[in-house]
Amino acid sequence: MSRASDILLTATAPAIWGSTYIVTTELLPAGYPLTVAMLRALPAGLLLLLIVRQLPRGIWWPRSFLLGALNFSLFWAMLFVSAYRLPGGVAATVGAIQPLIVLALSRAVMGTAVRPLAVLAGLGGIGGVALLVLTPAASLDPIGVLAGLAGAVSMAFGTVLSRHWQPPVPPLTFTAWQLTAGGLLLVPVALLLEPALPVPTADNLIGFLYLGVIGAALTYIVWFRGLSRLGPATISPLGFLSPLVAVVLGWALLGQDLRPLQIAGMLVILGSVWLSQKAQAAPAPLPRATSPAL
């Protein structure tokens, strides 16, 4: 498969993640961010484990739990906290800083060259998301903002370390390990910090099924495949597509307004994604030597 095809396939994952906002607000019970995150990760992980029938070995036990915590437990918990406490636009704008964090971490951990064009694309993407989703009436809840920042940092670390360690298994198996580990870590936290979930309605069950099977299992297989083939600096800017899809879905399904500034934000986002891919495709200096992973 060509590089362009790999990018397009990987881009389907954040595009689907853009539906998380509408599913969370329209189909799931409010006020259970940790429980929702756990029910999104653990069933999907166990389902994939039944398919792959392979458990981690040796060093991959602690690595799977660390990556599961970064990519799922902490990231999703913070994502749902920010989604519940902030308007979707504010939450999306705060999280849009992630590609810039990935660039810095890729340099620090793997010696990847930081291209000025990629930094410009990252800043452009943040500006595009702000145009797309922020409104003058958007409120800034401090806890929600901190949760959004913590989630962006967590996912950035998880993305870079997932590539740095390069698991000796297919993306399907790697996804199963991380989802299961992340879900298991969330079980005691959800039980201790949140009340029992009410009896789920049909809408709740549809929401959980969608977020677990489509929004977790399938999309993260695609995401980790792209990560292994393209690298974190290439795939991370594709995350800008999530708020774009979220706004389009709000307009198409909920009748929300689509203002000229939002259309301009969409164009800026698409331009920043294109610019980031152009920057990463350009030749770069050889990375500095790094010590072998322990």
C-alpha positions as CSV (number, residue, x, y, z in Angstrom):
1,M,0.0,0.0,0.0
2,S,1.3,3.5,-0.9
3,R,2.1,6.2,1.7
4,A,-0.9,8.2,0.5
5,S,-3.2,5.2,0.9
6,D,-1.8,4.6,4.4
7,I,-2.5,8.2,5.3
8,L,-6.1,8.0,4.0
9,L,-6.8,4.8,5.8
10,T,-5.3,6.1,9.1
11,A,-7.4,9.3,8.8
12,T,-10.6,7.3,9.0
13,A,-9.8,6.7,12.7
14,P,-9.9,10.3,13.9
15,A,-12.7,11.0,11.5
16,I,-14.8,8.4,13.3
17,W,-13.6,9.6,16.7
18,G,-15.3,12.9,15.8
19,S,-18.6,11.2,16.5
20,T,-17.6,10.7,20.1
21,Y,-19.0,14.1,21.1
22,I,-22.5,13.6,19.7
23,V,-22.7,10.0,20.9
24,T,-21.6,11.0,24.4
25,T,-24.1,13.9,24.7
26,E,-27.0,12.2,22.9
27,L,-26.9,8.5,23.8
28,L,-24.9,8.1,27.1
29,P,-25.9,8.9,30.7
30,A,-24.4,12.1,31.9
31,G,-22.0,12.3,34.8
32,Y,-20.1,9.0,34.5
33,P,-16.9,9.9,32.7
34,L,-14.7,7.2,34.3
35,T,-17.4,4.5,34.0
36,V,-18.0,5.4,30.3
37,A,-14.3,5.3,29.6
38,M,-14.0,1.9,31.2
39,L,-17.0,0.4,29.4
40,R,-15.6,1.7,26.1
41,A,-12.2,0.1,26.6
42,L,-12.6,-3.2,28.5
43,P,-15.3,-5.0,26.6
44,A,-13.6,-4.1,23.3
45,G,-10.2,-5.2,24.5
46,L,-11.6,-8.6,25.8
47,L,-13.3,-9.1,22.5
48,L,-10.1,-8.6,20.6
49,L,-8.2,-10.8,23.0
50,L,-10.7,-13.6,22.2
51,I,-9.9,-13.1,18.5
52,V,-6.1,-13.0,18.8
53,R,-5.7,-15.5,21.6
54,Q,-2.3,-14.1,22.5
55,L,-1.2,-12.5,25.8
56,P,1.9,-10.2,26.3
57,R,5.2,-11.8,27.3
58,G,8.0,-10.5,29.4
59,I,8.6,-6.8,29.2
60,W,5.4,-6.3,27.2
61,W,3.3,-6.9,30.3
62,P,4.4,-3.6,32.0
63,R,4.6,-1.8,28.7
64,S,1.1,-2.8,27.7
65,F,-0.3,-1.5,31.0
66,L,1.7,1.8,30.7
67,L,0.6,2.3,27.1
68,G,-2.9,1.3,28.0
69,A,-2.9,3.9,30.8
70,L,-1.6,6.6,28.5
71,N,-3.6,5.9,25.4
72,F,-6.9,4.8,27.0
73,S,-7.3,5.0,30.8
74,L,-6.0,8.5,31.4
75,F,-6.7,9.9,27.9
76,W,-10.3,8.7,27.8
77,A,-11.1,9.6,31.4
78,M,-9.8,13.1,30.8
79,L,-11.6,13.3,27.4
80,F,-15.0,12.5,29.0
81,V,-14.3,14.8,31.9
82,S,-13.6,17.7,29.5
83,A,-16.6,16.7,27.3
84,Y,-18.9,16.8,30.3
85,R,-17.6,20.0,31.8
86,L,-16.8,22.1,28.7
87,P,-18.7,23.0,25.5
88,G,-17.5,20.6,22.8
89,G,-15.7,23.5,21.0
90,V,-13.6,24.4,24.0
91,A,-12.7,20.8,24.7
92,A,-11.7,20.3,21.0
93,T,-9.6,23.4,21.0
94,V,-7.7,22.5,24.1
95,G,-7.0,19.0,22.8
96,A,-5.8,20.3,19.5
97,I,-2.4,21.1,21.0
98,Q,-1.5,17.4,20.9
99,P,0.3,17.3,17.5
100,L,2.7,20.0,18.8
101,I,3.4,17.9,21.9
102,V,4.0,14.9,19.7
103,L,6.6,16.8,17.7
104,A,8.5,17.7,20.8
105,L,8.3,14.2,22.3
106,S,9.3,12.6,19.0
107,R,12.4,14.8,19.1
108,A,13.2,14.0,22.7
109,V,12.5,10.3,22.7
110,M,13.4,9.2,19.2
111,G,15.6,12.0,17.9
112,T,13.1,12.8,15.1
113,A,13.9,16.1,13.4
114,V,11.4,18.9,14.1
115,R,10.5,20.6,10.8
116,P,9.5,24.2,11.0
117,L,6.8,23.5,8.4
118,A,5.3,20.9,10.7
119,V,5.2,23.3,13.6
120,L,3.5,25.9,11.4
121,A,1.0,23.3,10.4
122,G,0.3,22.4,14.0
123,L,-0.3,26.1,14.9
124,G,-2.5,26.5,11.9
125,G,-4.5,23.4,12.9
126,I,-5.1,24.9,16.4
127,G,-6.3,28.1,14.8
128,G,-8.5,26.2,12.5
129,V,-10.1,24.3,15.3
130,A,-10.7,27.5,17.2
131,L,-12.4,29.1,14.2
132,L,-14.4,25.9,13.8
133,V,-15.7,25.3,17.2
134,L,-15.3,28.3,19.5
135,T,-18.1,30.8,20.1
136,P,-18.1,34.1,22.0
137,A,-20.3,32.5,24.6
138,A,-18.0,29.5,25.2
139,S,-17.3,29.1,28.9
140,L,-13.9,28.1,30.3
141,D,-14.3,25.7,33.3
142,P,-10.9,25.4,34.9
143,I,-11.2,21.7,35.7
144,G,-12.4,20.9,32.2
145,V,-9.5,22.8,30.6
146,L,-7.0,21.0,32.8
147,A,-8.6,17.7,32.0
148,G,-8.4,18.5,28.2
149,L,-4.7,19.4,28.5
150,A,-3.9,16.3,30.6
151,G,-5.6,14.1,28.0
152,A,-3.6,15.7,25.2
153,V,-0.3,15.1,27.0
154,S,-1.3,11.6,27.9
155,M,-2.2,10.6,24.3
156,A,0.9,12.3,23.0
157,F,3.2,10.3,25.3
158,G,1.3,7.1,24.4
159,T,1.5,7.7,20.6
160,V,5.3,8.4,20.7
161,L,6.1,5.4,23.1
162,S,3.9,3.1,21.0
163,R,6.1,3.8,18.0
164,H,9.4,4.0,19.9
165,W,9.0,0.5,21.4
166,Q,7.7,-1.1,18.2
167,P,5.8,-4.2,19.5
168,P,6.7,-7.6,17.9
169,V,3.0,-8.3,17.1
170,P,0.4,-7.2,14.6
171,P,-1.6,-4.0,15.3
172,L,-4.7,-6.1,16.1
173,T,-2.9,-7.9,19.0
174,F,-1.2,-4.7,20.2
175,T,-4.6,-3.0,20.3
176,A,-6.1,-5.9,22.2
177,W,-3.3,-5.7,24.9
178,Q,-3.7,-1.9,25.3
179,L,-7.5,-1.7,25.4
180,T,-7.7,-4.6,27.9
181,A,-5.0,-3.1,30.1
182,G,-6.5,0.4,29.9
183,G,-10.0,-0.9,30.8
184,L,-8.7,-3.0,33.7
185,L,-7.0,0.0,35.2
186,L,-10.2,2.0,35.0
187,V,-12.3,-0.6,36.8
188,P,-11.3,0.2,40.4
189,V,-11.1,3.9,39.8
190,A,-14.6,4.0,38.4
191,L,-16.0,1.9,41.2
192,L,-14.4,4.0,43.9
193,L,-15.1,7.5,42.4
194,E,-18.4,7.2,40.7
195,P,-21.9,5.9,41.7
196,A,-23.3,2.8,40.1
197,L,-24.5,3.3,36.6
198,P,-28.3,3.4,36.2
199,V,-30.0,0.6,34.3
200,P,-29.0,1.3,30.7
201,T,-31.6,2.3,28.2
202,A,-31.7,1.1,24.6
203,D,-30.0,4.4,23.6
204,N,-27.3,3.8,26.2
205,L,-26.6,0.3,24.9
206,I,-26.4,1.5,21.3
207,G,-24.0,4.3,22.4
208,F,-21.7,1.9,24.4
209,L,-21.7,-0.6,21.5
210,Y,-20.8,2.0,19.0
211,L,-18.0,3.5,21.1
212,G,-16.6,0.1,22.0
213,V,-16.7,-1.7,18.7
214,I,-16.4,1.0,16.1
215,G,-14.9,3.9,18.1
216,A,-12.4,1.8,20.0
217,A,-11.6,-1.7,18.6
218,L,-11.7,-1.0,14.9
219,T,-10.4,2.5,14.8
220,Y,-7.4,1.8,17.1
221,I,-6.4,-1.1,15.0
222,V,-6.2,1.3,12.0
223,W,-4.5,4.0,14.2
224,F,-1.7,1.7,15.5
225,R,-1.2,0.3,12.0
226,G,-0.7,3.8,10.7
227,L,1.5,4.6,13.6
228,S,3.8,1.7,12.9
229,R,4.0,2.5,9.1
230,L,4.1,6.3,9.2
231,G,5.3,7.5,12.5
232,P,3.8,9.7,15.3
233,A,4.7,13.1,13.6
234,T,2.8,12.1,10.5
235,I,-0.4,10.7,12.0
236,S,-0.9,13.0,14.9
237,P,-2.0,16.0,12.8
238,L,-4.8,13.8,11.4
239,G,-6.4,14.2,14.8
240,F,-7.6,17.7,13.6
241,L,-10.2,15.9,11.6
242,S,-12.1,14.9,14.7
243,P,-13.5,18.3,15.6
244,L,-14.2,18.9,11.9
245,V,-16.3,15.8,11.7
246,A,-18.0,16.6,15.1
247,V,-19.2,20.0,13.7
248,V,-20.4,18.5,10.5
249,L,-22.4,15.8,12.4
250,G,-23.8,18.5,14.7
251,W,-25.0,20.4,11.6
252,A,-26.3,17.3,9.8
253,L,-27.9,15.5,12.6
254,L,-28.8,18.1,15.2
255,G,-29.6,21.1,13.0
256,Q,-26.8,23.2,14.5
257,D,-25.8,26.4,12.6
258,L,-22.8,26.3,10.3
259,R,-21.4,29.9,10.2
260,P,-18.9,31.4,7.7
261,L,-16.2,31.4,10.3
262,Q,-16.7,27.6,10.8
263,I,-16.4,27.0,7.1
264,A,-13.2,29.0,7.1
265,G,-12.0,26.9,10.1
266,M,-12.7,23.7,8.1
267,L,-10.6,25.0,5.2
268,V,-7.8,26.0,7.6
269,I,-7.8,22.5,9.2
270,L,-7.7,20.7,5.9
271,G,-4.9,23.0,4.8
272,S,-2.9,22.3,8.0
273,V,-3.4,18.6,7.6
274,W,-2.1,18.8,4.0
275,L,0.8,21.0,5.1
276,S,1.8,18.6,7.9
277,Q,1.9,15.7,5.5
278,K,4.0,17.7,3.0
279,A,6.4,18.6,5.8
280,Q,6.8,15.0,7.0
281,A,7.3,13.7,3.4
282,A,10.2,16.1,2.8
283,P,13.8,14.7,3.4
284,A,15.1,15.4,6.8
285,P,18.5,15.1,8.6
286,L,19.3,11.7,10.1
287,P,18.0,11.5,13.7
288,R,20.5,11.5,16.5
289,A,21.5,8.2,18.0
290,T,19.3,6.9,20.8
291,S,20.0,4.3,23.3
292,P,18.2,0.9,22.9
293,A,14.9,0.6,24.7
294,L,15.1,-1.2,28.0
